Amino acid sequence: LPERDRTELKRRKLLLEVTLKTYWIRKGRAFSTAVARQETELTPEMIATGSWRQLPFKPYNFSALGLPPACGHLHPLLK
């Protein structure tokens, strides 16, 4: 459609333009069908044997919030 006709149809609400997005998903270089369990703790046994060098470790999330502190108590009259 010419631009003039398209704007006229939009103004009358007879035309609705929709944008479609498509994505191509392909296997990457780290693709695997087996799920590898990542280690979360470094133990003294791992250090002594040197096995920690071949194990995948889970990265730390330093921006995660911790649990809220459990402090305070109810007033005796509110119990």
Biotite code that builds the C-alpha atoms (Angstrom):
import biotite.structure as struc

atoms = struc.array([
    struc.Atom([0.000, 0.000, 0.000], chain_id="A", res_id=1, res_name="LEU", atom_name="CA", element="C"),
    struc.Atom([1.139, 3.549, -0.588], chain_id="A", res_id=2, res_name="PRO", atom_name="CA", element="C"),
    struc.Atom([2.063, 5.477, 2.543], chain_id="A", res_id=3, res_name="GLU", atom_name="CA", element="C"),
    struc.Atom([-0.867, 7.875, 2.191], chain_id="A", res_id=4, res_name="ARG", atom_name="CA", element="C"),
    struc.Atom([-3.426, 5.057, 1.993], chain_id="A", res_id=5, res_name="ASP", atom_name="CA", element="C"),
    struc.Atom([-1.801, 3.230, 4.893], chain_id="A", res_id=6, res_name="ARG", atom_name="CA", element="C"),
    struc.Atom([-1.965, 6.263, 7.183], chain_id="A", res_id=7, res_name="THR", atom_name="CA", element="C"),
    struc.Atom([-5.596, 6.841, 6.213], chain_id="A", res_id=8, res_name="GLU", atom_name="CA", element="C"),
    struc.Atom([-6.528, 3.245, 7.058], chain_id="A", res_id=9, res_name="LEU", atom_name="CA", element="C"),
    struc.Atom([-4.652, 3.472, 10.350], chain_id="A", res_id=10, res_name="LYS", atom_name="CA", element="C"),
    struc.Atom([-6.500, 6.655, 11.243], chain_id="A", res_id=11, res_name="ARG", atom_name="CA", element="C"),
    struc.Atom([-9.834, 4.926, 10.623], chain_id="A", res_id=12, res_name="ARG", atom_name="CA", element="C"),
    struc.Atom([-8.584, 1.940, 12.653], chain_id="A", res_id=13, res_name="LYS", atom_name="CA", element="C"),
    struc.Atom([-9.105, -0.389, 9.694], chain_id="A", res_id=14, res_name="LEU", atom_name="CA", element="C"),
    struc.Atom([-5.465, -1.408, 9.509], chain_id="A", res_id=15, res_name="LEU", atom_name="CA", element="C"),
    struc.Atom([-3.324, -2.932, 12.226], chain_id="A", res_id=16, res_name="LEU", atom_name="CA", element="C"),
    struc.Atom([0.400, -3.289, 11.650], chain_id="A", res_id=17, res_name="GLU", atom_name="CA", element="C"),
    struc.Atom([2.069, -6.166, 13.437], chain_id="A", res_id=18, res_name="VAL", atom_name="CA", element="C"),
    struc.Atom([5.795, -6.808, 13.710], chain_id="A", res_id=19, res_name="THR", atom_name="CA", element="C"),
    struc.Atom([6.840, -10.453, 13.745], chain_id="A", res_id=20, res_name="LEU", atom_name="CA", element="C"),
    struc.Atom([10.161, -11.482, 15.239], chain_id="A", res_id=21, res_name="LYS", atom_name="CA", element="C"),
    struc.Atom([11.784, -14.791, 14.447], chain_id="A", res_id=22, res_name="THR", atom_name="CA", element="C"),
    struc.Atom([14.754, -16.466, 16.072], chain_id="A", res_id=23, res_name="TYR", atom_name="CA", element="C"),
    struc.Atom([17.020, -19.206, 14.780], chain_id="A", res_id=24, res_name="TRP", atom_name="CA", element="C"),
    struc.Atom([18.150, -21.629, 17.464], chain_id="A", res_id=25, res_name="ILE", atom_name="CA", element="C"),
    struc.Atom([21.189, -23.754, 16.732], chain_id="A", res_id=26, res_name="ARG", atom_name="CA", element="C"),
    struc.Atom([23.430, -26.017, 18.723], chain_id="A", res_id=27, res_name="LYS", atom_name="CA", element="C"),
    struc.Atom([26.402, -24.155, 20.168], chain_id="A", res_id=28, res_name="GLY", atom_name="CA", element="C"),
    struc.Atom([29.879, -25.424, 20.907], chain_id="A", res_id=29, res_name="ARG", atom_name="CA", element="C"),
    struc.Atom([28.911, -26.256, 24.497], chain_id="A", res_id=30, res_name="ALA", atom_name="CA", element="C"),
    struc.Atom([25.837, -28.303, 23.484], chain_id="A", res_id=31, res_name="PHE", atom_name="CA", element="C"),
    struc.Atom([25.490, -31.625, 25.242], chain_id="A", res_id=32, res_name="SER", atom_name="CA", element="C"),
    struc.Atom([22.664, -34.068, 25.805], chain_id="A", res_id=33, res_name="THR", atom_name="CA", element="C"),
    struc.Atom([24.070, -35.102, 29.185], chain_id="A", res_id=34, res_name="ALA", atom_name="CA", element="C"),
    struc.Atom([23.643, -32.811, 32.168], chain_id="A", res_id=35, res_name="VAL", atom_name="CA", element="C"),
    struc.Atom([26.954, -32.277, 33.965], chain_id="A", res_id=36, res_name="ALA", atom_name="CA", element="C"),
    struc.Atom([26.663, -31.534, 37.667], chain_id="A", res_id=37, res_name="ARG", atom_name="CA", element="C"),
    struc.Atom([28.769, -28.541, 38.627], chain_id="A", res_id=38, res_name="GLN", atom_name="CA", element="C"),
    struc.Atom([30.606, -28.565, 41.924], chain_id="A", res_id=39, res_name="GLU", atom_name="CA", element="C"),
    struc.Atom([29.651, -25.944, 44.507], chain_id="A", res_id=40, res_name="THR", atom_name="CA", element="C"),
    struc.Atom([32.226, -26.608, 47.222], chain_id="A", res_id=41, res_name="GLU", atom_name="CA", element="C"),
    struc.Atom([35.972, -27.076, 47.208], chain_id="A", res_id=42, res_name="LEU", atom_name="CA", element="C"),
    struc.Atom([36.864, -29.790, 49.708], chain_id="A", res_id=43, res_name="THR", atom_name="CA", element="C"),
    struc.Atom([40.260, -30.598, 51.253], chain_id="A", res_id=44, res_name="PRO", atom_name="CA", element="C"),
    struc.Atom([40.180, -33.981, 49.495], chain_id="A", res_id=45, res_name="GLU", atom_name="CA", element="C"),
    struc.Atom([39.871, -32.264, 46.110], chain_id="A", res_id=46, res_name="MET", atom_name="CA", element="C"),
    struc.Atom([42.879, -30.084, 46.900], chain_id="A", res_id=47, res_name="ILE", atom_name="CA", element="C"),
    struc.Atom([44.953, -33.025, 48.160], chain_id="A", res_id=48, res_name="ALA", atom_name="CA", element="C"),
    struc.Atom([44.273, -35.190, 45.100], chain_id="A", res_id=49, res_name="THR", atom_name="CA", element="C"),
    struc.Atom([44.304, -32.331, 42.583], chain_id="A", res_id=50, res_name="GLY", atom_name="CA", element="C"),
    struc.Atom([40.965, -33.419, 41.135], chain_id="A", res_id=51, res_name="SER", atom_name="CA", element="C"),
    struc.Atom([39.609, -29.855, 41.399], chain_id="A", res_id=52, res_name="TRP", atom_name="CA", element="C"),
    struc.Atom([41.520, -28.905, 38.243], chain_id="A", res_id=53, res_name="ARG", atom_name="CA", element="C"),
    struc.Atom([39.306, -31.069, 36.001], chain_id="A", res_id=54, res_name="GLN", atom_name="CA", element="C"),
    struc.Atom([35.945, -30.346, 37.689], chain_id="A", res_id=55, res_name="LEU", atom_name="CA", element="C"),
    struc.Atom([33.526, -27.660, 36.504], chain_id="A", res_id=56, res_name="PRO", atom_name="CA", element="C"),
    struc.Atom([32.583, -25.279, 39.322], chain_id="A", res_id=57, res_name="PHE", atom_name="CA", element="C"),
    struc.Atom([29.379, -23.304, 39.598], chain_id="A", res_id=58, res_name="LYS", atom_name="CA", element="C"),
    struc.Atom([30.077, -19.541, 39.401], chain_id="A", res_id=59, res_name="PRO", atom_name="CA", element="C"),
    struc.Atom([29.358, -17.454, 42.477], chain_id="A", res_id=60, res_name="TYR", atom_name="CA", element="C"),
    struc.Atom([26.601, -14.854, 42.384], chain_id="A", res_id=61, res_name="ASN", atom_name="CA", element="C"),
    struc.Atom([27.912, -12.003, 44.539], chain_id="A", res_id=62, res_name="PHE", atom_name="CA", element="C"),
    struc.Atom([24.932, -9.760, 43.791], chain_id="A", res_id=63, res_name="SER", atom_name="CA", element="C"),
    struc.Atom([22.369, -12.212, 45.223], chain_id="A", res_id=64, res_name="ALA", atom_name="CA", element="C"),
    struc.Atom([20.532, -11.096, 48.322], chain_id="A", res_id=65, res_name="LEU", atom_name="CA", element="C"),
    struc.Atom([20.815, -13.202, 51.454], chain_id="A", res_id=66, res_name="GLY", atom_name="CA", element="C"),
    struc.Atom([18.096, -14.285, 53.826], chain_id="A", res_id=67, res_name="LEU", atom_name="CA", element="C"),
    struc.Atom([16.596, -11.519, 55.952], chain_id="A", res_id=68, res_name="PRO", atom_name="CA", element="C"),
    struc.Atom([17.865, -11.656, 59.528], chain_id="A", res_id=69, res_name="PRO", atom_name="CA", element="C"),
    struc.Atom([15.491, -13.307, 61.998], chain_id="A", res_id=70, res_name="ALA", atom_name="CA", element="C"),
    struc.Atom([15.571, -10.758, 64.784], chain_id="A", res_id=71, res_name="CYS", atom_name="CA", element="C"),
    struc.Atom([13.087, -9.089, 67.042], chain_id="A", res_id=72, res_name="GLY", atom_name="CA", element="C"),
    struc.Atom([10.239, -10.555, 69.005], chain_id="A", res_id=73, res_name="HIS", atom_name="CA", element="C"),
    struc.Atom([6.603, -9.930, 69.752], chain_id="A", res_id=74, res_name="LEU", atom_name="CA", element="C"),
    struc.Atom([5.684, -7.693, 72.619], chain_id="A", res_id=75, res_name="HIS", atom_name="CA", element="C"),
    struc.Atom([4.360, -9.717, 75.579], chain_id="A", res_id=76, res_name="PRO", atom_name="CA", element="C"),
    struc.Atom([0.981, -7.937, 75.410], chain_id="A", res_id=77, res_name="LEU", atom_name="CA", element="C"),
    struc.Atom([0.620, -8.805, 71.719], chain_id="A", res_id=78, res_name="LEU", atom_name="CA", element="C"),
    struc.Atom([1.118, -12.526, 72.422], chain_id="A", res_id=79, res_name="LYS", atom_name="CA", element="C"),
])
